């Protein structure tokens, strides 16, 4: 009998709400990791697999992109890393029998959690026009079908080629090479949804769109500011780095609308004091900022640094400003003229709290600022990151050991994808190098990013969608619009390891091509292959899968891409078949196209790999148009919310990574057995006439006046910043309008959604309870 579960688990009948934790990791994290791994892989397979994660002769964790240190532990993984590995190395399988039993219309009603728990995909599947079932198809027939569709399009720009940050450097390089040889720059990727704002701001101000620090800088720093980031859930191995810095005397400031256990006390499971003792307090200061107030905070900090220097002459690094920057006078005049009342209103902080933050900056000679999507997904996200750069420039904290900018990336090779050319707006230099190496003229016009790709599919301008990895419809904003756009396509193709929601949102013809995971051996004609990845700090290293493939029919991402490219384009200009047989050939091309990869093969043979050059970090060189770092003047943004409304941010639970839901608990926030919750300050609940435990619908409000509703959420009284609320994504992506995007970067504004809370009607509550009772244990 088919196992049934609602797509979003509305009602969450088993939901239990307790007290948020103030300590992270420790034995509970060890127990949770091992329990999850054992359930998916069994005891022996878990031990053999987890001991190879992030090791120099092992495979790179398919989770976050936090770098490995030179001194690696035998257990070089965190709780969520163990869960990510277990999800990929699971013993469960999804084959033809599964798809024969479950029509697509039924799978479309299942939850993200249920879909992910079914197991690894084992062979190519196709859903034909008019059918409600996927059925087996051979790879040859699959490649012919895709090739025919691509060759008959009116223009290459009628196809969209998406990728997530899970692909290797080798797969990413041949993917962008194929797409550009085909004739388009329609290469949207998950960066468009997360750190595009970081790259835009850093490229404009510093000339390099990547972070400027390494792990060594955390060993030398005096002050670490962590803003708009929750490392305890999203980058747990970062906590070990923060603990080491704290024990060496560094101070840590946490800036966030939510208090997070990971930045309060860390119980390091690799230390006796972490397991048996009280753990290490991390944040010395917590600034509970209002959503979107980070721009105002750093603008206020810059103004106060200027004023303090007026009286002492010792706060600013005048020599650095004079030699290495431009735009200082205009910036200084701008922040001095800012309204102090508006700055306070935007941050939700007191003047004393901002003064105390500036005290930390003044006392530090080496400051690192870290951030993640809490900053990048606002309309003024790019301007906010420019303000961070302004504050660091004032004290010369760029190109100095122990100081700099640190955008903390999510997926394990999302930064490497961009380095390899996965970008809808490639630089002229990259395209010139590609043309010189391969002898064809790549397209020069910009392509579609994620939001523009949805618009193109919605409007019928793109009719073929091809994705390598990811879960496009759940990662993207405005879920109803995105799903309708996908269904307008003539062909949708997903190269995937596991089942997800995107496989149930089909074009006329839909295809699933199963691929090897990071944990598995990749054996080609030239023997066992090695791939490479780039971490969040520009370190490139090899990754070697060790497990047998989940199915003999699985092909690598490189193999799938090169086989399709050969079928579409032939092998006259690029010898695709040769690239697919031996990845060393791909790395040879990369070494001649991408700066910093000369001697690629020899460099990855070194234990730990190699660091890519970064002119700001390495030589204090700023490759901007002026040759100097740029101070910018940014308009102050004060997010004013109408009465009776709240400002909502989408967040992850501790039991998920991106759109992959490992379980239904959020241990650190005290949420168990469900995900349809909205966290609201108790004072806001009182003002709205609501009570803890009540069921509400979340309704977003935007200029188009279209109703976007997420139904049946339980209200949880929680110590959020006043006027702010939080709920999990992807369930609340439906509330984020497609056209509500960050200026310059076009990133969805998932951290600043104006919502009203409507008490759910009895009919909706009854329906939610009915659906909840239909849920069964996916195990």
C-alpha positions as CSV (number, residue, x, y, z in Angstrom):
1,X,0.0,0.0,0.0
2,X,1.3,3.5,-0.8
3,X,2.6,5.4,2.2
4,X,1.0,8.8,2.4
5,X,2.0,12.0,4.0
6,X,1.1,15.7,3.3
7,X,3.6,17.7,1.3
8,X,4.2,20.2,4.1
9,X,2.9,18.2,7.1
10,X,0.2,20.8,7.9
11,X,-1.1,20.5,11.4
12,X,2.1,18.8,12.7
13,X,0.0,16.7,15.2
14,X,3.1,15.6,17.1
15,X,4.4,19.1,17.5
16,X,5.9,19.8,21.0
17,X,7.4,23.1,22.1
18,X,9.9,23.4,24.9
19,X,12.5,25.8,26.2
20,X,15.3,26.9,23.7
21,X,18.7,25.7,24.6
22,X,21.6,27.9,25.5
23,X,24.4,25.4,24.8
24,X,25.2,23.7,21.6
25,X,26.9,20.4,20.5
26,X,28.2,18.2,23.3
27,X,27.0,14.6,23.8
28,X,23.5,15.3,22.4
29,X,25.0,16.2,19.1
30,X,27.1,13.0,19.1
31,X,24.1,10.9,19.9
32,X,21.9,12.6,17.3
33,X,24.6,12.2,14.6
34,X,25.2,8.5,15.4
35,X,21.5,7.7,15.7
36,X,20.8,9.3,12.3
37,X,23.8,7.6,10.6
38,X,22.9,4.2,12.0
39,X,19.3,4.5,10.8
40,X,20.4,5.3,7.3
41,X,23.6,3.3,6.9
42,X,23.9,0.7,9.7
43,X,26.7,0.7,12.3
44,X,29.6,-0.7,10.3
45,X,29.0,1.4,7.1
46,X,28.6,4.5,9.4
47,X,32.0,4.0,11.0
48,X,33.8,3.3,7.7
49,X,32.1,6.3,6.0
50,X,32.2,9.0,8.6
51,X,35.9,8.4,9.4
52,X,36.7,9.4,5.8
53,X,34.8,12.6,5.8
54,X,37.1,15.7,5.3
55,X,40.2,13.6,5.5
56,X,43.1,14.2,3.2
57,X,42.7,10.9,1.4
58,X,38.9,10.9,1.9
59,X,35.9,12.8,0.5
60,X,34.7,16.3,1.1
61,X,31.6,16.6,3.2
62,X,28.6,17.3,1.0
63,X,27.3,19.8,3.6
64,X,28.7,23.2,4.3
65,X,31.8,24.9,2.9
66,X,33.7,25.6,6.1
67,X,37.4,24.8,5.6
68,X,39.4,22.0,7.2
69,X,42.3,22.9,9.4
70,X,45.8,21.5,8.9
71,X,45.5,19.5,12.1
72,X,42.5,17.2,11.5
73,X,40.8,15.0,14.0
74,X,39.9,11.4,13.2
75,X,36.3,12.5,13.4
76,X,36.4,15.6,11.2
77,X,32.7,16.2,10.9
78,X,29.8,17.8,12.8
79,X,26.3,16.6,13.6
80,X,24.8,18.0,10.4
81,X,27.7,16.8,8.3
82,X,27.1,13.3,9.6
83,X,23.5,13.7,8.6
84,X,24.4,14.9,5.1
85,X,26.7,12.0,4.6
86,X,24.1,9.5,5.9
87,X,21.4,10.9,3.6
88,X,23.7,10.3,0.6
89,X,25.1,6.9,1.8
90,X,21.8,5.5,2.9
91,X,20.9,1.9,2.1
92,X,17.4,2.8,0.9
93,X,16.7,2.8,-2.8
94,X,14.2,4.3,-5.2
95,X,13.8,2.3,-8.3
96,X,11.3,1.5,-11.1
97,X,9.0,-0.4,-8.7
98,X,8.7,2.7,-6.5
99,X,7.7,4.9,-9.4
100,X,5.2,2.3,-10.7
101,X,3.6,2.3,-7.2
102,X,3.5,6.0,-6.8
103,X,2.0,8.3,-9.5
104,X,3.5,11.8,-9.7
105,X,0.2,13.3,-8.6
106,X,0.5,11.4,-5.3
107,X,4.2,12.2,-4.8
108,X,3.3,15.9,-5.2
109,X,1.3,15.7,-2.0
110,X,4.2,14.3,0.0
111,X,6.4,16.3,2.4
112,X,10.0,17.3,1.7
113,X,11.0,15.1,4.6
114,X,9.1,12.0,3.3
115,X,10.4,12.4,-0.2
116,X,14.0,12.7,0.9
117,X,13.7,9.6,3.2
118,X,12.8,7.2,0.4
119,X,16.4,6.7,-0.6
120,X,18.9,6.9,-3.5
121,X,17.7,7.0,-7.1
122,X,18.9,4.0,-9.1
123,X,18.3,4.4,-12.8
124,X,17.1,6.9,-15.4
125,X,13.4,7.6,-15.4
126,X,11.1,9.6,-17.7
127,X,7.6,10.9,-17.4
128,X,6.0,11.1,-20.9
129,X,3.4,13.7,-21.9
130,X,0.0,12.8,-20.5
131,X,1.4,10.2,-18.1
132,X,1.2,10.3,-14.3
133,X,4.1,7.9,-13.8
134,X,7.8,7.9,-14.3
135,X,9.1,4.8,-16.2
136,X,12.6,3.5,-16.9
137,X,14.6,4.9,-19.9
138,X,18.1,4.0,-21.0
139,X,20.8,6.6,-20.8
140,X,21.2,6.6,-24.6
141,X,17.5,7.2,-25.1
142,X,17.6,9.9,-22.5
143,X,20.5,11.7,-24.1
144,X,18.8,11.5,-27.5
145,X,15.6,12.9,-26.1
146,X,17.4,15.9,-24.4
147,X,19.6,16.4,-27.5
148,X,16.6,16.5,-29.8
149,X,14.8,19.0,-27.6
150,X,17.9,21.3,-27.4
151,X,18.6,21.2,-31.1
152,X,15.1,22.1,-32.1
153,X,14.8,25.2,-29.9
154,X,14.4,28.5,-31.7
155,X,17.5,29.8,-29.8
156,X,19.9,28.4,-27.2
157,X,18.5,31.1,-24.9
158,X,15.3,29.2,-24.7
159,X,17.0,26.7,-22.4
160,X,18.0,27.2,-18.7
161,X,20.8,25.3,-17.1
162,X,20.8,25.3,-13.3
163,X,23.3,23.9,-10.8
164,X,23.6,23.7,-7.1
165,X,26.8,24.0,-5.1
166,X,27.2,20.2,-4.7
167,X,29.0,19.7,-8.1
168,X,32.7,19.3,-8.2
169,X,35.0,21.8,-9.9
170,X,35.5,19.3,-12.8
171,X,31.7,18.9,-13.3
172,X,31.1,22.6,-13.1
173,X,33.8,23.4,-15.6
174,X,32.5,21.0,-18.2
175,X,28.9,22.0,-17.5
176,X,29.6,25.7,-18.3
177,X,31.8,24.7,-21.2
178,X,28.9,22.7,-22.7
179,X,26.3,25.4,-22.1
180,X,28.5,28.1,-23.7
181,X,29.5,25.9,-26.6
182,X,25.8,25.3,-27.1
183,X,25.3,29.1,-27.2
184,X,23.9,30.6,-24.0
185,X,24.9,32.1,-20.7
186,X,21.7,30.9,-19.0
187,X,23.6,29.5,-16.1
188,X,21.7,30.3,-12.9
189,X,22.9,28.7,-9.7
190,X,22.2,28.6,-6.0
191,X,24.6,31.5,-5.5
192,X,21.9,33.7,-7.0
193,X,19.7,32.8,-4.0
194,X,22.3,33.1,-1.2
195,X,25.6,35.0,-1.5
196,X,25.1,36.9,-4.8
197,X,24.8,40.1,-2.7
198,X,28.2,39.4,-1.1
199,X,29.9,38.9,-4.4
200,X,28.4,42.1,-5.9
201,X,29.4,44.3,-2.9
202,X,32.9,42.9,-2.5
203,X,33.7,43.0,-6.2
204,X,32.6,46.7,-6.3
205,X,34.5,47.8,-3.1
206,X,37.5,45.4,-3.0
207,X,37.8,44.1,-6.6
208,X,37.4,40.5,-5.5
209,X,34.0,38.9,-4.9
210,X,35.2,36.4,-2.3
211,X,36.1,36.6,1.4
212,X,39.6,37.8,2.2
213,X,40.5,35.7,5.3
214,X,41.9,32.2,5.9
215,X,41.7,30.0,8.9
216,X,45.1,31.3,9.9
217,X,43.5,34.7,10.3
218,X,41.2,33.4,13.0
219,X,44.3,32.4,15.0
220,X,45.5,36.0,14.9
221,X,42.4,38.1,15.3
222,X,41.4,40.3,18.2
223,X,37.7,40.5,17.4
224,X,35.2,38.4,15.4
225,X,31.8,40.0,14.5
226,X,29.2,37.4,13.4
227,X,26.2,39.1,11.9
228,X,23.2,37.5,10.1
229,X,24.6,34.0,10.6
230,X,23.8,31.0,12.8
231,X,26.9,28.8,12.7
232,X,25.6,26.3,15.3
233,X,23.1,25.0,12.8
234,X,24.4,26.1,9.4
235,X,28.2,25.8,9.8
236,X,28.7,23.8,13.0
237,X,32.5,23.1,12.4
238,X,33.0,26.9,12.6
239,X,32.3,26.7,16.3
240,X,35.6,24.8,16.8
241,X,37.4,27.7,15.1
242,X,35.6,30.2,17.2
243,X,36.4,28.3,20.4
244,X,40.1,28.2,19.5
245,X,40.1,31.9,18.8
246,X,38.2,32.6,22.1
247,X,40.7,30.6,24.1
248,X,43.5,32.6,22.5
249,X,41.9,35.8,23.8
250,X,39.7,37.0,20.9
251,X,36.4,38.6,21.6
252,X,33.2,37.7,19.7
253,X,30.2,39.9,19.0
254,X,27.0,38.2,17.8
255,X,24.4,40.3,15.9
256,X,21.1,38.6,15.2
257,X,17.4,39.0,15.7
258,X,17.3,35.6,17.3
259,X,19.5,34.4,20.2
260,X,21.2,31.2,18.9
261,X,22.6,28.4,21.2
262,X,25.6,27.9,19.0
263,X,27.0,31.4,19.7
264,X,26.1,31.2,23.4
265,X,28.0,28.2,24.7
266,X,29.8,25.5,22.7
267,X,30.4,22.1,24.1
268,X,33.1,20.7,21.8
269,X,32.6,17.0,21.6
270,X,36.3,16.5,20.7
271,X,37.3,17.9,24.1
272,X,36.8,16.4,27.5
273,X,35.6,19.8,28.8
274,X,33.1,19.9,26.0
275,X,31.6,16.5,26.9
276,X,31.9,16.5,30.6
277,X,32.2,20.1,31.5
278,X,30.3,23.3,31.0
279,X,31.6,24.1,27.6
280,X,33.1,27.4,26.3
281,X,31.1,30.6,26.3
282,X,31.5,32.2,22.9
283,X,29.8,35.6,22.3
284,X,31.0,38.3,24.6
285,X,28.3,40.6,23.4
286,X,24.9,39.9,21.8
287,X,23.2,42.7,19.8
288,X,19.6,41.7,19.1
289,X,19.1,43.7,16.0
290,X,15.9,44.3,14.2
291,X,15.6,42.5,10.8
292,X,17.3,44.5,8.1
293,X,19.0,46.8,10.6
294,X,22.6,45.7,9.9
295,X,23.1,48.5,7.4
296,X,22.2,51.1,10.0
297,X,24.3,49.4,12.7
298,X,27.5,49.6,10.6
299,X,26.7,53.0,9.4
300,X,26.3,54.1,13.0
301,X,29.5,52.4,13.9
302,X,31.3,54.2,11.1
303,X,30.0,57.5,12.3
304,X,31.0,56.9,15.9
305,X,34.5,55.7,14.8
306,X,34.9,59.0,12.9
307,X,33.8,61.0,16.0
308,X,36.1,59.2,18.3
309,X,39.0,59.8,16.0
310,X,38.1,63.5,15.9
311,X,38.9,63.7,19.6
312,X,41.8,61.3,19.9
313,X,43.3,61.0,16.4
314,X,44.2,57.4,17.1
315,X,41.1,55.4,16.0
316,X,41.4,55.5,12.2
317,X,44.2,54.1,10.2
318,X,44.9,57.3,8.3
319,X,48.0,56.0,6.5
320,X,46.0,53.0,5.1
321,X,43.1,55.2,4.1
322,X,45.4,57.6,2.3
323,X,47.4,55.0,0.5
324,X,44.9,52.2,-0.3
325,X,41.4,53.8,-0.5
326,X,39.3,56.2,-2.4
327,X,36.0,57.9,-1.6
328,X,36.7,58.5,2.1
329,X,35.6,62.2,2.2
330,X,32.3,61.6,0.6
331,X,31.6,58.6,2.8
332,X,32.5,60.5,6.0
333,X,30.3,63.4,5.1
334,X,27.4,61.0,4.4
335,X,27.5,59.1,7.7
336,X,28.1,62.2,9.7
337,X,24.8,63.6,8.3
338,X,22.8,60.5,9.0
339,X,19.8,60.9,11.3
340,X,20.7,59.3,14.7
341,X,17.0,58.7,15.4
342,X,16.6,56.8,12.1
343,X,19.7,54.8,12.8
344,X,18.3,53.7,16.2
345,X,14.9,53.0,14.7
346,X,16.4,50.8,12.0
347,X,18.5,48.7,14.4
348,X,16.0,48.5,17.2
349,X,19.1,49.0,19.5
350,X,19.8,51.6,22.1
351,X,22.6,54.2,21.8
352,X,24.4,52.5,24.6
353,X,24.4,49.1,22.9
354,X,25.9,50.7,19.7
355,X,28.5,52.6,21.8
356,X,29.5,49.3,23.4
357,X,29.9,47.7,20.0
358,X,32.1,50.6,18.9
359,X,34.2,50.1,22.0
360,X,34.9,46.6,20.8
361,X,36.0,47.9,17.4
362,X,38.2,50.6,18.9
363,X,39.9,48.1,21.2
364,X,40.7,45.7,18.3
365,X,43.6,46.0,16.0
366,X,42.6,43.1,13.9
367,X,38.9,42.5,13.2
368,X,37.1,39.9,11.1
369,X,33.4,40.3,10.1
370,X,31.5,37.1,9.2
371,X,28.0,37.0,7.7
372,X,25.6,34.7,5.8
373,X,22.1,34.9,4.4
374,X,20.8,37.0,7.3
375,X,22.5,39.9,5.5
376,X,22.3,38.9,1.9
377,X,18.5,38.4,1.5
378,X,17.3,42.0,2.0
379,X,16.5,44.6,-0.6
380,X,19.4,46.7,0.7
381,X,21.7,43.7,1.1
382,X,24.5,44.9,-1.2
383,X,24.5,48.3,0.5
384,X,24.7,46.5,3.9
385,X,27.8,44.6,2.9
386,X,29.4,47.8,1.5
387,X,28.9,49.3,5.0
388,X,30.8,46.4,6.6
389,X,33.6,47.1,4.2
390,X,33.5,50.8,5.1
391,X,34.0,50.0,8.8
392,X,36.8,47.6,8.1
393,X,38.5,50.2,5.8
394,X,38.4,52.9,8.5
395,X,40.8,50.9,10.7
396,X,42.8,49.3,8.0
397,X,41.4,45.8,8.6
398,X,41.8,44.5,5.1
399,X,44.9,42.8,3.8
400,X,46.2,42.6,7.3
401,X,46.8,39.3,9.1
402,X,43.9,38.5,11.4
403,X,41.5,40.8,9.7
404,X,39.1,41.0,6.8
405,X,35.7,40.0,5.3
406,X,34.3,36.5,5.7
407,X,31.1,35.7,3.9
408,X,30.4,32.1,5.0
409,X,29.1,30.1,2.1
410,X,26.7,27.3,2.4
411,X,27.0,24.4,0.0
412,X,30.4,22.6,-0.1
413,X,31.5,23.8,-3.5
414,X,29.2,26.8,-4.3
415,X,32.3,29.0,-4.4
416,X,34.1,26.6,-6.7
417,X,31.2,26.6,-9.1
418,X,31.5,30.3,-9.6
419,X,35.3,30.1,-9.9
420,X,34.8,27.5,-12.7
421,X,32.5,29.8,-14.6
422,X,29.0,28.9,-13.4
423,X,27.6,32.4,-13.7
424,X,25.1,34.1,-15.9
425,X,27.4,37.2,-16.2
426,X,30.9,35.9,-17.0
427,X,33.8,38.3,-17.1
428,X,35.3,39.3,-20.4
429,X,38.6,37.8,-19.3
430,X,37.1,34.4,-18.5
431,X,35.3,34.3,-21.9
432,X,38.5,35.3,-23.7
433,X,40.5,32.5,-22.0
434,X,37.7,30.0,-22.9
435,X,37.8,31.1,-26.5
436,X,41.6,30.9,-26.7
437,X,41.6,27.4,-25.1
438,X,38.8,25.8,-27.1
439,X,38.6,27.8,-30.4
440,X,34.9,28.7,-30.3
441,X,33.3,32.0,-29.7
442,X,31.3,31.8,-26.4
443,X,28.2,34.0,-26.1
444,X,28.8,37.4,-24.6
445,X,25.3,38.6,-23.7
446,X,24.3,38.1,-20.0
447,X,22.1,35.1,-19.3
448,X,19.3,34.5,-16.8
449,X,19.9,34.2,-13.0
450,X,17.4,32.2,-10.9
451,X,14.7,34.9,-10.7
452,X,15.0,35.8,-14.3
453,X,14.9,32.1,-15.3
454,X,11.6,31.7,-13.5
455,X,10.3,34.8,-15.3
456,X,11.4,33.4,-18.6
457,X,9.8,30.0,-18.0
458,X,6.6,31.7,-16.7
459,X,6.4,33.9,-19.9
460,X,7.2,31.0,-22.3
461,X,10.6,32.4,-23.3
462,X,12.4,29.3,-21.9
463,X,10.9,25.9,-22.5
464,X,13.7,23.5,-21.5
465,X,15.0,23.3,-17.9
466,X,18.1,21.2,-17.1
467,X,19.4,21.0,-13.5
468,X,22.6,19.4,-12.1
469,X,21.8,18.9,-8.4
470,X,19.6,21.1,-6.2
471,X,15.9,21.3,-5.6
472,X,15.0,24.3,-7.7
473,X,11.3,24.7,-7.0
474,X,11.8,24.5,-3.2
475,X,14.8,26.7,-3.0
476,X,13.3,29.5,-5.1
477,X,10.9,32.2,-3.9
478,X,7.2,32.6,-4.7
479,X,6.6,28.8,-4.7
480,X,3.3,28.9,-6.6
481,X,4.7,31.1,-9.4
482,X,7.9,29.0,-9.6
483,X,6.0,25.7,-9.9
484,X,3.6,27.1,-12.5
485,X,6.6,28.3,-14.5
486,X,8.2,24.8,-14.4
487,X,5.0,23.2,-15.5
488,X,4.9,25.4,-18.6
489,X,8.2,23.8,-19.9
490,X,8.3,21.3,-22.7
491,X,11.1,19.4,-20.9
492,X,12.5,19.4,-17.4
493,X,15.5,17.3,-16.5
494,X,17.1,16.8,-13.1
495,X,20.5,15.2,-12.4
496,X,20.0,14.0,-8.8
497,X,21.0,11.6,-6.1
498,X,17.7,11.5,-4.2
499,X,14.1,12.3,-4.7
500,X,12.8,15.8,-4.0
501,X,9.9,18.1,-4.7
502,X,11.3,19.3,-8.0
503,X,10.9,15.9,-9.5
504,X,7.1,16.1,-8.9
505,X,6.8,19.5,-10.7
506,X,7.0,18.4,-14.3
507,X,7.2,19.8,-17.7
508,X,5.3,18.1,-20.5
509,X,8.2,15.6,-20.5
510,X,10.2,15.1,-17.3
511,X,13.4,13.2,-16.7
512,X,15.4,12.1,-13.7
513,X,19.1,11.2,-14.3
514,X,20.6,9.6,-11.2
515,X,24.2,10.4,-10.4
516,X,27.0,9.3,-8.1
517,X,27.3,11.0,-4.7
518,X,30.4,12.6,-3.2
519,X,30.9,9.5,-1.0
520,X,31.0,7.0,-4.0
521,X,33.9,5.7,-6.1
522,X,33.9,7.1,-9.6
523,X,35.6,4.6,-12.0
524,X,36.0,5.7,-15.6
525,X,37.9,4.2,-18.6
526,X,41.2,5.8,-17.3
527,X,40.6,4.3,-13.8
528,X,39.4,5.6,-10.5
529,X,38.8,9.4,-10.7
530,X,39.4,12.2,-8.2
531,X,37.5,15.5,-8.2
532,X,38.2,18.8,-6.4
533,X,36.3,21.4,-4.5
534,X,36.9,24.9,-3.2
535,X,36.0,25.8,0.3
536,X,34.6,29.1,1.7
537,X,38.1,30.5,2.0
538,X,39.5,29.7,-1.4
539,X,41.3,26.5,-0.5
540,X,41.1,23.8,-3.2
541,X,41.6,20.2,-2.4
542,X,40.9,16.7,-3.8
543,X,37.9,14.5,-2.9
544,X,37.9,10.8,-3.3
545,X,34.7,8.8,-2.9
546,X,35.2,5.4,-1.2
547,X,31.8,3.6,-1.2
548,X,30.6,1.4,-4.0
549,X,27.9,3.2,-6.1
550,X,24.3,2.8,-4.9
551,X,23.4,1.3,-8.3
552,X,25.5,-0.1,-11.2
553,X,23.5,2.2,-13.5
554,X,24.7,5.4,-11.8
555,X,26.9,7.8,-13.8
556,X,29.0,10.7,-12.5
557,X,27.9,14.2,-13.1
558,X,31.0,14.6,-15.4
559,X,30.0,11.5,-17.3
560,X,26.4,12.7,-17.7
561,X,27.4,16.2,-18.9
562,X,30.1,15.1,-21.3
563,X,27.9,12.3,-22.8
564,X,25.1,14.8,-23.4
565,X,27.4,17.4,-24.8
566,X,28.9,14.9,-27.2
567,X,25.4,13.9,-28.3
568,X,24.3,17.6,-28.8
569,X,27.5,19.2,-30.2
570,X,29.7,16.3,-31.5
571,X,33.3,15.9,-30.6
572,X,35.0,18.1,-33.3
573,X,35.6,21.2,-31.3
574,X,35.8,19.7,-27.8
575,X,36.6,16.1,-27.3
576,X,33.9,15.5,-24.8
577,X,34.3,11.7,-24.6
578,X,38.0,12.1,-23.7
579,X,37.1,14.6,-21.0
580,X,34.5,12.1,-19.6
581,X,37.1,9.3,-19.6
582,X,39.8,11.0,-17.6
583,X,39.2,14.1,-15.4
584,X,42.9,15.0,-15.5
585,X,42.2,16.3,-19.0
586,X,39.6,18.6,-17.6
587,X,42.0,19.9,-15.0
588,X,44.6,20.5,-17.7
589,X,42.1,22.8,-19.4
590,X,41.2,24.5,-16.1
591,X,44.8,25.2,-15.5
592,X,45.0,27.2,-18.7
593,X,41.6,29.0,-18.4
594,X,41.2,29.8,-14.7
595,X,43.7,32.0,-12.9
596,X,45.4,30.4,-9.9
597,X,45.1,26.8,-11.2
598,X,48.5,26.5,-13.0
599,X,50.1,23.2,-12.0
600,X,46.6,22.0,-10.9
601,X,47.4,18.3,-10.9
602,X,50.6,18.6,-8.9
603,X,49.0,21.0,-6.4
604,X,46.1,18.7,-5.5
605,X,48.6,15.9,-4.9
606,X,49.8,17.9,-1.9
607,X,48.0,16.9,1.4
608,X,45.4,19.5,2.0
609,X,45.5,21.0,-1.4
610,X,46.3,24.7,-2.1
611,X,45.1,28.2,-1.6
612,X,43.9,30.2,-4.6
613,X,45.6,33.7,-4.9
614,X,43.7,36.6,-3.3
615,X,45.3,39.9,-4.1
616,X,43.7,41.7,-1.2
617,X,44.8,39.1,1.4
618,X,48.1,38.3,-0.2
619,X,49.5,41.6,-1.3
620,X,47.1,44.3,-0.2
621,X,46.3,44.9,-3.8
622,X,42.7,46.0,-4.7
623,X,41.9,45.1,-8.4
624,X,39.1,47.7,-8.7
625,X,38.9,50.3,-11.5
626,X,40.8,52.8,-9.4
627,X,43.3,50.3,-8.0
628,X,42.1,51.2,-4.5
629,X,39.5,49.9,-2.1
630,X,36.3,52.0,-2.4
631,X,34.5,53.7,0.4
632,X,30.8,54.0,-0.5
633,X,27.9,56.2,0.6
634,X,24.8,54.2,1.0
635,X,21.3,55.5,1.6
636,X,19.9,54.5,5.0
637,X,17.1,52.0,4.9
638,X,14.6,51.9,7.7
639,X,12.1,49.0,7.2
640,X,8.8,50.5,8.5
641,X,6.0,47.9,8.9
642,X,2.3,48.9,9.0
643,X,0.5,48.5,12.3
644,X,-0.6,45.0,13.1
645,X,2.1,43.5,10.8
646,X,5.4,41.8,11.5
647,X,8.7,41.5,9.5
648,X,9.3,37.8,8.8
649,X,12.5,36.0,8.1
650,X,12.8,32.5,6.7
651,X,15.2,30.3,8.7
652,X,16.5,26.7,8.8
653,X,15.8,24.2,11.6
654,X,18.7,22.3,13.2
655,X,17.4,19.2,11.4
656,X,17.9,20.4,7.8
657,X,20.5,21.6,5.3
658,X,19.1,24.0,2.7
659,X,16.0,22.3,1.4
660,X,16.9,18.8,2.7
661,X,14.9,18.0,5.8
662,X,16.7,15.4,7.9
663,X,14.1,15.3,10.7
664,X,11.2,17.1,12.3
665,X,13.0,18.6,15.3
666,X,14.8,21.8,15.9
667,X,16.6,20.8,19.1
668,X,18.3,24.2,19.9
669,X,15.1,26.1,19.6
670,X,13.1,23.6,21.6
671,X,10.8,22.6,18.7
672,X,10.1,18.9,18.3
673,X,7.9,16.9,16.0
674,X,6.9,19.6,13.5
675,X,8.0,22.5,11.3
676,X,4.8,24.6,10.8
677,X,5.7,27.1,13.5
678,X,6.1,30.9,13.6
679,X,8.4,32.4,16.3
680,X,7.0,35.7,17.6
681,X,8.1,37.9,20.5
682,X,5.6,37.6,23.5
683,X,5.0,41.4,23.6
684,X,4.1,41.3,19.9
685,X,1.7,38.5,20.5
686,X,0.0,40.5,23.2
687,X,-0.2,43.6,21.0
688,X,-1.7,41.5,18.2
689,X,-4.3,39.8,20.5
690,X,-2.8,36.4,19.9
691,X,-1.6,33.7,22.4
692,X,1.1,31.1,22.4
693,X,-0.1,27.9,20.8
694,X,-2.7,29.5,18.6
695,X,-3.0,28.4,15.0
696,X,-2.6,31.1,12.4
697,X,-2.1,31.6,8.7
698,X,0.8,33.7,7.5
699,X,-0.2,36.1,4.8
700,X,2.5,38.2,3.1
701,X,1.8,41.8,1.9
702,X,3.5,43.4,-1.1
703,X,2.8,46.0,-3.7
704,X,1.2,43.6,-6.2
705,X,-1.6,42.9,-3.6
706,X,-1.5,39.2,-4.6
707,X,-2.4,37.1,-1.6
708,X,0.4,34.7,-0.7
709,X,-0.7,32.4,2.2
710,X,1.1,29.7,4.3
711,X,-1.7,28.0,6.2
712,X,-1.9,26.5,9.7
713,X,1.1,27.6,11.6
714,X,1.4,27.3,15.3
715,X,2.4,30.5,17.1
716,X,5.4,30.0,19.4
717,X,6.2,32.7,21.9
718,X,10.0,33.2,21.4
719,X,12.6,35.8,22.3
720,X,12.9,37.3,18.9
721,X,13.6,41.0,18.3
722,X,10.4,43.1,18.7
723,X,8.4,43.5,15.5
724,X,10.2,40.5,13.9
725,X,9.1,36.9,13.4
726,X,10.7,33.7,12.0
727,X,9.5,30.6,10.3
728,X,11.2,27.7,8.4
729,X,11.9,27.5,4.7
730,X,11.1,26.0,2.3
731,X,7.6,26.0,3.7
732,X,7.4,29.8,3.8
733,X,9.1,30.5,0.4
734,X,5.5,30.8,-0.9
735,X,5.4,34.1,1.0
736,X,8.3,35.7,-0.8
737,X,7.2,37.6,-4.0
738,X,9.3,36.7,-7.1
739,X,9.8,40.4,-7.8
740,X,10.9,41.3,-4.3
741,X,14.7,41.2,-4.8
742,X,17.9,42.8,-3.6
743,X,19.1,45.8,-5.5
744,X,22.0,44.9,-7.8
745,X,22.2,41.2,-6.9
746,X,18.6,40.2,-7.7
747,X,18.5,37.9,-4.7
748,X,15.1,37.1,-3.2
749,X,14.4,39.1,0.0
750,X,13.6,36.1,2.1
751,X,14.8,37.8,5.3
752,X,12.4,40.8,5.2
753,X,8.8,39.7,4.3
754,X,5.9,41.9,5.7
755,X,3.2,39.5,7.0
756,X,0.0,39.5,8.9
757,X,-1.1,36.7,11.1
758,X,-4.6,35.6,10.6
759,X,-6.4,33.2,13.0
760,X,-7.0,30.1,11.0
761,X,-10.6,29.2,10.4
762,X,-12.0,26.0,11.9
763,X,-12.3,24.5,8.4
764,X,-8.6,25.0,7.7
765,X,-7.7,23.7,11.1
766,X,-9.9,20.6,10.6
767,X,-8.3,20.0,7.2
768,X,-4.8,20.3,8.6
769,X,-5.7,17.8,11.3
770,X,-7.1,15.4,8.8
771,X,-4.0,15.5,6.7
772,X,-1.8,15.1,9.7
773,X,-3.5,11.9,10.7
774,X,-2.7,10.5,7.2
775,X,1.0,10.9,7.8
776,X,2.9,7.7,8.5
777,X,6.4,7.1,9.6
778,X,8.6,7.3,6.5
779,X,10.9,4.6,7.9
